[in-house]
């Protein structure tokens, strides 16, 4: 069974607000801005870039329109390598990141890359994990899904938007462990480049369940294409996702909180870094972003600059411990 300490530490850390930095006097103003979403359109990183970019524009915090560039591959590794190796000195560039980013870094899945090669900007909330099935599925609860896996593991494939061993995969393993599945290697997890693609495969009938985050599933929930059978939060979320039961309510004490935020090129100037820390913190504090959070199931997570960097480092350490305990890394 999984040790609970790193899981609980990781989940609780995503709920603690450590405060934002005071806004510095800014001497930098970008001519153009860009946000890289390290996956295909439709997933959580894409959501982070587009929603924060729109809010930056709506509040007049950046010049013009923010360009969003999707660079899929390697669970975010292709984008990370491009930023480190080719775009390391760009001052107008930020990149969407999350617990999935920390997971891949913790497991050494970005070959030759570490968190110290980039600059960390800030968080914009914590996105709780969900487990969902297609609207037409006979499965209606998380215990029902887990019982089917226990009875015939080969009959259930679960899709997610991160690579094997990534955060979406770990969330399934955490839930399965809490449901009493002893051999976690029997869980059939199918990896896709982004949550949108994973849900598409669910709707096509290629897999029987989906694991992702509340924000990336929102559009499919609104359309009625999927039904959420569990939210991996300590208690019911506010807003639209309040209608869905937690895993804990159903007797499976699984929690999976995915922080969302940004990093920037490692060679970004101090002035540009201060600019982005202040701008993202201003977005987070705005009523406009609070409305986005409520609409998309995001929980508070108020971290900027050095505090955010320390938080990411702790996330990586905790995930590495979890990964060792379930044999994903040595």
C-alpha positions as CSV (number, residue, x, y, z in Angstrom):
1,X,0.0,0.0,0.0
2,X,1.1,3.6,-0.6
3,X,2.5,5.5,2.3
4,X,0.2,8.3,3.0
5,X,2.6,10.9,4.3
6,X,4.0,12.2,0.9
7,X,0.5,12.1,-0.6
8,X,-1.1,14.0,2.2
9,X,1.8,16.5,2.2
10,X,1.5,17.1,-1.5
11,X,-2.3,17.5,-1.3
12,X,-2.3,19.8,1.7
13,X,0.5,21.9,0.3
14,X,-1.7,22.8,-2.7
15,X,-4.3,24.4,-0.4
16,X,-1.9,26.6,1.6
17,X,-1.7,30.3,0.6
18,X,1.8,31.6,1.3
19,X,1.2,35.1,0.0
20,X,2.3,37.0,-3.1
21,X,5.2,39.4,-3.5
22,X,4.7,43.1,-3.2
23,X,4.6,44.6,-6.7
24,X,8.0,46.1,-7.6
25,X,8.6,49.2,-9.6
26,X,8.6,47.8,-13.2
27,X,11.1,49.0,-15.7
28,X,10.3,46.4,-18.3
29,X,7.5,46.3,-20.9
30,X,7.4,43.5,-23.5
31,X,6.7,44.4,-27.1
32,X,4.9,41.1,-27.6
33,X,3.8,38.2,-25.3
34,X,3.5,34.5,-25.7
35,X,2.4,31.6,-23.6
36,X,3.5,28.0,-24.4
37,X,1.0,25.3,-23.6
38,X,3.1,22.1,-23.5
39,X,0.3,19.9,-24.9
40,X,-2.4,19.8,-27.6
41,X,-5.4,22.1,-27.4
42,X,-8.1,21.2,-25.0
43,X,-6.1,20.2,-21.9
44,X,-5.2,21.8,-18.6
45,X,-2.0,23.6,-19.8
46,X,-4.0,25.0,-22.8
47,X,-6.7,26.2,-20.4
48,X,-4.1,27.9,-18.2
49,X,-2.5,29.8,-21.1
50,X,-5.7,30.8,-22.7
51,X,-7.7,31.8,-19.6
52,X,-4.8,33.7,-18.0
53,X,-3.9,35.3,-21.3
54,X,-7.4,36.5,-21.8
55,X,-7.6,37.9,-18.3
56,X,-4.2,39.7,-18.8
57,X,-5.6,41.2,-22.0
58,X,-9.0,42.1,-20.5
59,X,-7.3,43.9,-17.5
60,X,-4.9,45.7,-19.8
61,X,-1.9,44.2,-18.1
62,X,-0.1,43.3,-21.3
63,X,0.3,45.1,-24.7
64,X,-2.1,43.7,-27.3
65,X,-3.0,40.0,-27.4
66,X,-1.1,37.1,-25.9
67,X,-0.1,34.5,-28.5
68,X,-0.7,30.9,-27.3
69,X,1.5,28.2,-28.8
70,X,0.8,24.5,-28.4
71,X,4.0,22.3,-28.2
72,X,2.9,18.8,-27.4
73,X,5.2,15.8,-26.6
74,X,6.9,14.0,-23.8
75,X,4.5,15.1,-21.1
76,X,5.7,18.7,-21.4
77,X,9.3,17.7,-22.1
78,X,9.5,18.9,-25.7
79,X,8.4,22.3,-24.7
80,X,10.7,22.4,-21.6
81,X,13.7,21.4,-23.8
82,X,12.8,24.0,-26.4
83,X,12.6,26.8,-23.8
84,X,15.9,25.7,-22.1
85,X,17.9,25.1,-25.3
86,X,16.5,27.5,-27.9
87,X,14.5,30.3,-26.2
88,X,16.4,30.7,-22.9
89,X,16.7,34.5,-23.1
90,X,13.2,35.5,-24.3
91,X,11.6,38.1,-21.9
92,X,8.1,38.0,-23.4
93,X,7.6,34.3,-22.9
94,X,5.9,32.3,-20.2
95,X,5.0,28.6,-20.1
96,X,2.1,26.8,-18.4
97,X,3.1,24.4,-15.7
98,X,1.4,22.2,-13.2
99,X,1.9,19.2,-10.9
100,X,2.3,17.2,-14.1
101,X,5.4,19.3,-14.8
102,X,6.7,18.6,-11.3
103,X,6.0,14.9,-11.7
104,X,8.0,14.6,-14.9
105,X,10.9,16.5,-13.3
106,X,10.7,14.4,-10.2
107,X,11.0,11.2,-12.2
108,X,13.8,12.4,-14.5
109,X,11.5,12.2,-17.5
110,X,12.9,15.4,-19.0
111,X,16.4,14.0,-19.8
112,X,19.1,16.3,-18.7
113,X,16.7,19.0,-17.5
114,X,16.0,20.3,-14.0
115,X,13.7,22.9,-12.4
116,X,16.7,25.1,-11.9
117,X,17.1,25.7,-15.6
118,X,14.0,27.9,-15.7
119,X,12.6,30.8,-13.6
120,X,9.3,30.2,-11.7
121,X,6.6,32.9,-11.9
122,X,3.6,32.1,-9.8
123,X,0.5,29.9,-9.3
124,X,-3.0,30.7,-10.4
125,X,-4.9,28.0,-8.4
126,X,-5.1,24.3,-7.6
127,X,-7.1,22.1,-9.9
128,X,-8.5,19.0,-8.3
129,X,-8.5,15.7,-10.1
130,X,-11.6,14.0,-11.4
131,X,-12.5,10.5,-12.6
132,X,-15.2,10.4,-15.3
133,X,-16.9,8.1,-17.7
134,X,-18.9,8.6,-20.9
135,X,-22.5,9.7,-20.5
136,X,-23.7,6.3,-21.8
137,X,-21.5,4.2,-19.4
138,X,-23.2,1.8,-17.0
139,X,-20.7,2.9,-14.3
140,X,-22.0,5.6,-12.0
141,X,-19.7,5.6,-9.0
142,X,-16.0,5.3,-8.3
143,X,-16.5,2.1,-6.2
144,X,-18.2,0.5,-9.2
145,X,-15.3,1.4,-11.4
146,X,-12.8,0.0,-8.9
147,X,-14.9,-3.2,-8.4
148,X,-14.8,-3.8,-12.2
149,X,-11.0,-3.4,-12.2
150,X,-10.7,-5.9,-9.3
151,X,-12.9,-8.4,-11.1
152,X,-11.2,-8.1,-14.5
153,X,-8.3,-5.5,-14.7
154,X,-8.0,-6.0,-18.5
155,X,-11.6,-4.9,-19.1
156,X,-11.0,-1.3,-18.0
157,X,-8.6,1.1,-19.6
158,X,-8.3,4.6,-18.1
159,X,-7.1,7.5,-20.3
160,X,-5.3,10.6,-19.1
161,X,-3.5,13.6,-20.6
162,X,-0.1,12.9,-19.1
163,X,2.6,10.2,-19.9
164,X,2.8,6.9,-18.2
165,X,4.1,7.7,-14.7
166,X,2.8,11.2,-15.0
167,X,0.4,13.0,-12.6
168,X,-2.8,11.7,-14.3
169,X,-1.5,8.2,-14.0
170,X,-0.4,8.8,-10.3
171,X,-3.9,10.0,-9.4
172,X,-5.4,6.7,-10.7
173,X,-2.9,4.7,-8.7
174,X,-3.6,6.7,-5.6
175,X,-7.4,6.1,-6.0
176,X,-6.8,2.4,-6.7
177,X,-4.6,2.0,-3.7
178,X,-7.2,3.6,-1.5
179,X,-9.8,1.3,-3.0
180,X,-7.9,-1.7,-1.9
181,X,-6.3,-2.8,-5.2
182,X,-3.1,-4.4,-4.1
183,X,-1.2,-4.8,-7.4
184,X,-1.2,-1.4,-8.9
185,X,0.6,-2.7,-12.0
186,X,-2.7,-4.2,-13.1
187,X,-4.2,-0.8,-13.7
188,X,-4.4,-0.2,-17.5
189,X,-3.5,3.5,-18.1
190,X,-3.5,4.9,-21.6
191,X,-1.5,8.1,-22.1
192,X,-2.4,10.9,-24.5
193,X,-1.0,14.4,-25.2
194,X,-3.5,16.4,-23.3
195,X,-6.8,15.9,-21.5
196,X,-8.8,17.0,-24.6
197,X,-7.5,14.1,-26.6
198,X,-8.0,11.7,-23.7
199,X,-11.7,12.6,-23.4
200,X,-12.1,12.3,-27.2
201,X,-10.9,8.7,-26.9
202,X,-13.3,8.1,-24.0
203,X,-16.2,9.4,-26.1
204,X,-15.1,7.2,-29.0
205,X,-15.3,4.1,-26.8
206,X,-11.6,3.3,-27.0
207,X,-11.3,3.5,-23.2
208,X,-13.7,3.1,-20.3
209,X,-12.8,6.0,-18.0
210,X,-10.9,9.3,-17.9
211,X,-8.7,10.8,-15.3
212,X,-7.8,14.5,-15.5
213,X,-8.5,17.8,-13.8
214,X,-11.7,19.7,-13.3
215,X,-10.8,22.6,-15.5
216,X,-9.9,20.5,-18.6
217,X,-13.2,18.5,-18.2
218,X,-15.4,21.5,-17.8
219,X,-16.4,21.9,-21.5
220,X,-17.3,18.2,-21.7
221,X,-19.3,18.3,-18.5
222,X,-21.2,21.4,-19.8
223,X,-22.0,19.6,-23.0
224,X,-23.2,16.5,-21.2
225,X,-20.8,14.2,-22.9
226,X,-19.3,12.8,-19.8
227,X,-20.4,12.2,-16.2
228,X,-18.0,12.8,-13.3
229,X,-18.1,9.9,-10.9
230,X,-15.6,11.3,-8.4
231,X,-13.7,14.5,-7.5
232,X,-10.4,13.9,-5.8
233,X,-10.8,16.8,-3.3
234,X,-11.1,16.7,0.5
235,X,-14.7,18.1,0.2
236,X,-17.1,19.2,-2.5
237,X,-15.9,22.0,-4.7
238,X,-17.7,25.3,-5.0
239,X,-19.4,26.4,-8.2
240,X,-20.6,24.1,-11.0
241,X,-18.5,21.1,-9.7
242,X,-20.3,21.1,-6.4
243,X,-22.8,18.7,-7.9
244,X,-20.3,15.9,-8.1
245,X,-19.3,13.7,-5.2
246,X,-15.8,13.4,-3.8
247,X,-14.0,10.0,-3.7
248,X,-13.9,10.4,0.0
249,X,-17.7,10.6,0.2
250,X,-17.8,7.2,-1.6
251,X,-15.5,5.6,0.9
252,X,-12.2,6.0,-1.1
253,X,-10.0,8.5,0.7
254,X,-8.1,9.7,-2.4
255,X,-7.0,13.3,-2.9
256,X,-5.2,14.7,-6.0
257,X,-4.6,18.4,-6.2
258,X,-2.9,19.7,-9.3
259,X,-1.4,23.2,-8.9
260,X,-1.4,25.4,-12.0
261,X,1.1,28.2,-12.7
262,X,3.9,29.3,-15.0
263,X,7.6,29.2,-15.5
264,X,9.8,31.3,-17.8
265,X,13.1,31.0,-19.6
266,X,16.1,30.6,-17.3
267,X,17.9,33.5,-19.1
268,X,15.0,36.0,-18.6
269,X,16.2,39.3,-17.2
270,X,15.4,40.2,-13.6
271,X,13.3,43.1,-14.8
272,X,11.2,40.8,-17.0
273,X,10.9,38.2,-14.3
274,X,9.6,40.8,-11.8
275,X,7.2,42.1,-14.5
276,X,5.7,38.6,-15.0
277,X,5.6,37.8,-11.3
278,X,3.6,41.0,-10.7
279,X,1.3,40.6,-13.7
280,X,0.3,37.0,-12.8
281,X,-0.2,37.9,-9.1
282,X,-2.4,40.8,-10.3
283,X,-4.5,38.4,-12.4
284,X,-4.8,36.0,-9.5
285,X,-6.1,38.7,-7.1
286,X,-8.6,40.1,-9.6
287,X,-12.4,39.5,-9.4
288,X,-12.3,38.4,-13.0
289,X,-10.0,35.5,-12.2
290,X,-12.0,34.6,-9.1
291,X,-14.9,34.1,-11.4
292,X,-12.9,31.9,-13.7
293,X,-11.8,29.8,-10.7
294,X,-15.4,29.3,-9.5
295,X,-16.6,28.4,-13.0
296,X,-13.8,25.8,-13.5
297,X,-13.4,24.2,-10.2
298,X,-10.1,25.8,-9.2
299,X,-9.2,26.0,-5.5
300,X,-7.1,28.9,-4.0
301,X,-3.4,28.8,-4.3
302,X,-1.7,32.1,-3.8
303,X,2.1,31.8,-4.5
304,X,4.5,34.0,-6.4
305,X,8.2,34.4,-7.1
306,X,10.5,32.8,-4.5
307,X,7.6,31.3,-2.5
308,X,6.3,29.6,-5.7
309,X,9.8,28.3,-6.5
310,X,10.1,26.8,-3.0
311,X,6.7,25.2,-3.4
312,X,7.6,23.6,-6.7
313,X,10.8,22.2,-5.2
314,X,8.7,20.6,-2.4
315,X,6.2,19.2,-4.9
316,X,9.1,17.6,-6.8
317,X,10.5,16.1,-3.7
318,X,7.1,14.7,-2.5
319,X,6.3,13.2,-5.9
320,X,9.7,11.6,-6.1
321,X,9.0,9.9,-2.8
322,X,5.6,8.6,-4.0
323,X,7.1,7.4,-7.3
324,X,9.8,5.4,-5.4
325,X,7.2,3.8,-3.2
326,X,5.2,2.5,-6.1
327,X,8.3,1.4,-8.1
328,X,8.2,4.0,-10.9
329,X,11.7,5.2,-10.0
330,X,14.6,3.8,-8.0
